């Protein structure tokens, strides 16, 4: 996701680059995901990355049953101790700030996170899919 230095990135790429920077904080051994909630005025409302709850077991310390197993990607989330990036971004956003907002994510949201996003009042999801952007509108 490198921008040409001679031109400014559009808003989607700008916020997706921020989501990629946020993802670096994730502590999952399988995947790092970042999310950014952006209001209709293009101001960042909150960020989130996939991570273990404070004070609990940690994936990065090898304490996640899902990461210790060889289950295929996209399965057995019930065994995961991590909170998804999208959920963390929503937890740290005020409800009014989500109304009509867009969430930028470094990959497509799972079914549970899609339900949370839709229920929060966010109107659009922009995510990376194999190096290009895709979107979901509610």
N, C-alpha and C positions, 0 to 999 in steps of 0.2 A: 504494500500500500504506500508506494512512494509518489509524492506529488512532484510534478515538474517544477523546478525552482523558478522558472520564468512566469508561472501563472499561479494564481491562488486557487486552492481547492474549493469545490462547491461546498455548500453547507453539509450535505450528507457525508462527504469524505472528511470534512473537518471534524464533525462529531464522531464519526467512526474511528478516526485516528485517536481521538481522546479515549474512546472506549477501549482501543487496543492498549493504550498506555495504562489505563485502569486495570486491565486484565493481568498485567504483570504482577499485581499484588495477590492474585489468586493462589491458594495453596493446595489445589487438587493435583495429584500426581498424574492424572490422565489428561486433563485439559484445563486451560486457563481461559476464563470468559470474562468480559467486561461489558458493562451496560451504563448508559448515560440517559437520564431523563431530561428532555429539553422542552421548555414551554413554547407556546406559539410565538413569543417575542424573541425566540432564539437565544434565550438565557438558560444556562444549565441549572436545573433544580436539584439534582442529586446524581450520585454515581454509585455503582456497586460492582463487586467482583465475587466469584464463587469462593466461598471460604467456610471454614468451620466456625460454629458458634463460639463466642469468647469463653475461655475457661474450660472448654470441653476437649474431647479427643480431637486430634488433628490429622488430617490426611497427609500433610507434609512430614509428620513424624511416623508415618506408617501405621496409623490406627484406624483406617477406614476399611471396613470389610469388603466394600465393592472394589476399591482399588487394589486390595490384596488378592482378589479373585481374577479369573481370566474371562469374565463375562463379556459378551460383545458390547461395543459402543451403543448407547441408546437404550440399554436394558438394565434391569435390576436397580433402578433408582431408589427403591425402598430400602436398600442396604447401604446407601450413601449417607455420610454424616454431614456433607456440605450443604450450605444454603446457596441456591443458584444466584448468579449475578443479578438477574432481573428482579428476583424477590428481594435481595438486599437493596437494590436501588429504590424499589417501591417502599421498603421499610423506612428508609431515610428521607423520603419525600413527603411533604405535607400533602394531604388529600386535595386541597384546592389547587395546588401547583400542578397536579396531574391532569386536571380537566383540560381536554383539548391538546395535550402535550404529545410529543413523539418520543419513543424510546429507541435508542441506537444500541445494537448488540453485536458482538463480534461473531455470532453464529445464530442460526434460527432458534427460536424459543421452543422448549418442549411444550407438550399439551397442558401440563399444569401451570407453567408460567404464562402461557397464552391466556388461560382463564383469569389469572391474577391481573395481568396487564389490562385485559378487557374490562374487568370489574373496577379497576382503579380510575377509569375515566380517560385513559390515554386513547387517542384516536388512531395512532399510526405506529407501526413497528418498522424500523429500517435495520436490516441485518446483512452481514457478509455471507455470501454463498459462492465459494470457489473463486474468490478474488473480485467478484462483482457485487453490486448491491441488489437487494430484493426488498420488497415491502409487503406489509399486511395492513389493510385499512379496515377499521371497524365502523 
